Amino acid sequence: LESRTTKRDMANPEENSAKSGKKGGGGEKGDRPKGDAPSPENVLNINLGVLGHVDSGKTSLVKALSTLLSTAALDKSKESRQRGMTLDLGFSCFFLNEMPPQLRSISNGDKEKTKLQITLVDCPGHASLIRTIIGGAQIIDMVLLVVDAFRGWQAQTTECLVLAELTSPNLVIALNKVDQFPLEEREERIRSAKELVWQRLKGIRFAKAPAVGVSACVGGEKVAAANADDGEAAGGNRARVESNETYNVDTLVEVLKGSLRPPARQQNTTSGAKGEEAPPFYFSIDHCFPIRGRGTVLTGTVLNGGVAVNDMIEFPSLGLQRKVKSMQMFKRQVSNIGQGDRAGICVSNLDAKLIERGTAATPGKVRLLTGAIAIVRKIPYYMGSLKSETKFHVSVGHTTVMATVTFWGGKELLHDDQSSSSSQNYTDQSGKKASQSYVGSSALGDVNLAGLPRIGFDFEQSFLQQDALLETVDGHTNPLHWALLEFQIPVYCPMESLIIGSRLDITDATGGSPGDAPSGATPSIASGNVTSCRLAFAGRLMESVDLEQGQTKKIKLYNVKERRGVIAKLGDPHKRSDDDRVVRYEVFGADLFKKETNMKVFVGMKVQTENTKDIGEIKSSYGTEGQFRVVFPAGTEAREGEGLLLSFKRFVHDTEKKMHQDLELAPSRPGLRIESEKKKNKKQPFPKGIKPHGEVVSLKGDVLETGKHNMAIISGFFSMEVNIRERAGARVRIPSTKEEGSIVGPFGKAGKCKVSFPEGISAETGTKAELHLS
């Protein structure tokens, strides 16, 4: 950073004016004036993130667009110039004389905004600098995606597009380096390049994003380098925009103007409306440098709330508080700044070496987090599975730390009515209505754009433990999940901040054919010869968790245990009174417990029939082989041999390992017992001295025409004490001949009886006989 420039006039710790004369098709127009910046009270600032693959010409395009440069613009650092690539965030801007019609309704208290400033956030493009790119993407309102028109879609273009989807409602595409196309083929080649890019945007929010063919530096980087050398030889150290010939840059500016949407901004950021507390101040610091005799200047973006001169601000990571001495925006001193503003804040007694990236905030409003619960959704372009208790790189603002992540709640959140709460409507780039709401966080953009609604976490709710994030739930792809983040290094950030989980350790992630795309992914993005996306999930922080206090044990995660037995025996049938159905109110089960199982533990638990889904309660054990008796208050139509299921929950953090069930018994539905046919036909017990079986001892009486006798003497039915005359008329049957007769009376005194057979008896002596008393 060039402190000599800033020392000259604190004049501008954030931006310095620059020459900006452009040549050729990129010459300066009235809409991007040079000279002094307008009064900041009249200026609306919109932060435009410039993202794209390394060497796609982002910084050259920023140079072509800019009229004011910050102290860290255009790869100012020595290392960036030596390596010939952007290594850090760069900031510059240009102004528009005319406010686009769609933005004219925006005001600043009583003052209407009449001028528009576009702050350009130049992000690195190299894969190894993804942490910096993620940080830059979280301080923007809109994205300009730069694609090398000659080379087409490249490795990091996909990741930049993902970040745009997470943070920006709108996208404009600059197809750079079109001067490399032969002049006679240029229009057709540009048209072809646009079609290829639009193919990759099918099915996402940016499907209708405008694309413009440009050249930020006609002739390429060698020409730009030569101009830079000439400029340095001629003009000292003053920050400026070098003169390079451009192509169609003004058309790009016009497209940007038409694509801008009113940014989500808070009102009354420095004092509460109607006595209400003002929203807390949160400032993302991207550069810090000292000015001798003045203090330390912090440059950055206001992401939430506001601050005024003489207010106290806190640096949470340092545990320090300092008073704001002065502030500048656009080369002008200001007394206060608000959400979305890019500014320089001067404080005293602060060692600039202590802060490279960081935050400043309202004292006491940003807490140190050792762990947190977030509402998350998988990024569809990430090709791998997201397993619980896996380490991810988690980015919050400019901070990226390792965290162990556990996922749960996919099924429960699918049916959560809160998922549509606290939202308003906005129209996205495709013209569709979508959900929008804004609460300040570590990201300037709207977290709802990432499909992350504001849902409070309920510690009283129970959740099924998951081994991994679920790709689909009940036919719904890419559902919301809860995630526990256990940070290896504690972080400072406010609740509701946007987080991005990545696997930055993936170094050889080539692939990405349509067949590799996970369920729910957009094939057009995942296809082609591009590096697989390393960005795995996005989330919104909803609840802090103190790992040192063991607060993770408050999360009610459970596993489901299930055992299966069978119905071994049915109880008596009943006709249910309310519908005349034949049911059983009692069954006897088996194969669920071992014979040595302590059944007292399971008495009172609910079981469910496998097919009919009736719920009953275990009342007692039955026998000594692990069988048990189940009662169904409403009855069951289950049959013998049908399965009986015993399922229960065991909570992960329950040291007693208690069994919990959600099943409830149905209300009682009584009925009347049905006596079975077997019971009707069952022989009643014979009185004392009477037996059911006897035998023929002799044949008596007349011989009928059939040759059969009509009388037989049978013994064995009665003992000597029985009065046989009382049993006269009782039926006697000869099983072998199926002949029937009836008792006439006694025969002698030995318990024998005479039996009359009207049809005759053909049985021989010794034949068995049966006595039927009923």
Phi, psi and omega in degrees: 000142186263091183294336180298323180294314184288327180297329185301323176210038188013356173335321177192095176289344185252312181232148174235140181293159185215153167292148183215023180295122180255155179254164171060218184296348182255018181301156187290139177250169180296338182286342177236077188286150169263174182105199185293145177284150179290169179298132185298333179296335182263003188253133169262125180259130173237130183266118183253113178279129179255106186239154177165172180295152178302141179068020175274357176094027182297310184294323176296323179290320176300317179300318181292331182273331194282147170240344173229136181246145173276176178289354181231034183265158169055049176053051183294331186295148182299319182295321178299318181290324179293320183272349177069033180206156179287126181248345184217169177293138175241149184228133174205182181201169168216158182250154172243128181296324183252130176285127177304145185305323184289351182249000189288344182279352183282133181232168176239087186066243180271350184259132180274140178284125182246343181238155180238130173247131174256110176273124182265121178257100184276110183261147175298164180239351184285144183302325183289348182254024185299328178300317179293321179298316179299316179299318179294325182293341183268004179239031184235160176255339186203158184240134168253108182268119183262124180238132175292108184298330183283319182269338179083200183294129185237184191307301186275359178298322180296314180295324177295322177295320177301314180298323177296318179297327183281335192236345189232137176282340185227156182217137170236140182250128175255114176272097189273163176068032179289348177294346177285346175280138175305141186305320183288342180252359193300310183300317181292320180293323177295317179299317179296319179296321177299316181298320179295321178292316181296330176302322181284345182263000181299137174084002179240177186298335184262025185300331182252023182298134179289146178233136183232131175278126182220168166226115181285336179209098181296125182104346174093185187291333179296321177295317180298318180295320179297318178297321180296317179297319179297319181294320181293322179295331186266336196223020173072212191255006186293131180293129182203171175261121181291154182273113176228146177287134181238170179224120169068020180293324180293328174296320177300318179299317179297320178294320177300315179302316181288340183266349182294144176237151178304123181287152177287114181227142175279151174256162177051055186279346181250355175206140185291141176284132178054041177081358180284155180291136179293150177298144183295145179281135177217119188236122180270112183272125178248340176213154181212132180207154181269152170234117185301129179084351181248310184140207180248132181256130177248119177256143181176198186234136176279115181265338183202144175067208181199173180210153179235162176301139182082356173288151173272135175235156183245145171251093191304319184291339180260344184069030183240151172236140179220154179271141177286116180279313182200165179216150176225146171221133174054041178069018181232138173293139177228154181266339177207158178225156182224184186305133179091345182285142171256128190209168170247129180246127180256128176230163179249163176057044177226124179285115183298336181290344182281343184232119170254308170233152177169199183222151168235145188206168170302131182306132175081001184265344180246120184261157174279126182252121170270337178201163182202158172252132182231151169270125189229161173217140179291144173279117190302334184280350177285126191274343184267173174274157180250098183271144177295153180061033175255148179274132176231156167279121182247123182254129173231110186061231180273001184258132174233123180226162174280143178213143172273127188243132176238131184253146173195174172086009181301315182286319183292320182289335182301327184251018181276119182293342183289345188297344179253010184274166173056042181227158174235179182257147168216162179255124182274185187295332180278359179089003181269150174285137179218174184271137176214137169206159182226129169227133184303144181202199178278003177238137179286325181288178184271119182295335178297338179298333179275009182072035185240089182290164178272104182233123177288139179274132182257111180289348178274346181279144178262145183226142175289130177292139180240143176282339182200165172294135184275130179288323179222149175222117179052042178085354179266126182272149175051059181284162174293153176219159165270152177218136172264125179252117177252100187286133175291324175238124181304149181233153174258122175193153179279161174294158181071012175291149173284133174238152177229122178263132186224162170245080185282355176279353178284114183256332180238081187249037181291161181132212176097034174283160181305325181292340180275347185295134179291166179302131179091352181284159175272110186303326184295328179281319184284345186275170177091171182273069178236158179292141178297147182291134178266350179279118192262317181207158175237151183206169175238124179291129184239337185206134176276148179227123180273105183293325182292332178270003178069030183289347177297336180289347177284343179284122187271083176261139182224158171252148177261126175252141181220135175238151181234129173236191180224159173278114182270334184204140179263147173281186181296142177285149177225150172263114184291135191292325187276343180218005178061020177280147178273118184226167172245136176263357183212132174225165180239124185254162179212172175065017178257329182231154172279161183294337180271359181296138175281100187291341180299331180293330187259349177298130183098349178279157185263144172234159182230136177290141189293320185264314185274349176061027176279145183252127178232173183238133176290122184258328183190171171280167182215112183079198185239009184250025179083011176282166186207158181253132181239135179248133178248106183301328180261001181083161177218147177259013179299155183247164177301135181093347179289150183289148172240124186251129174248111179237145180203164179257146168233123183282139187301320186263010180273110182290336180276350178053046178290153178262131182236141179230146176257353182293143177234140178291144175288154177301152181296137176227090187290165178205177181256140180294140175254124179280128184284160179299324179300319181289326178296320184271359183291131182293131179290152177299136180281146178297164181300133179088359180240133180238151185282344185239144175209191178214155180286125179256337177194161178250137183226181173081186181288154175265124182280171181300335180281353181088004181263150173281154180255010182213144177220149175256126184235136178243164176101342181285320189236151170271171185295333185283344186279137175276100187295330182301331179290343180257012178302137181094348179298144186277139178234138183229137175261104185302323185290329182248354181059028178267142183237147177212190180220151181290131178264319181170190182283163175223102183079198184241017182255017178087008178282158179221152177267135182235127180267133177242093184305329180267358180094161179230128181257354182295149180267169177300137182094353180290140180289147179225156181238142178252129179240111183277334183273000000 
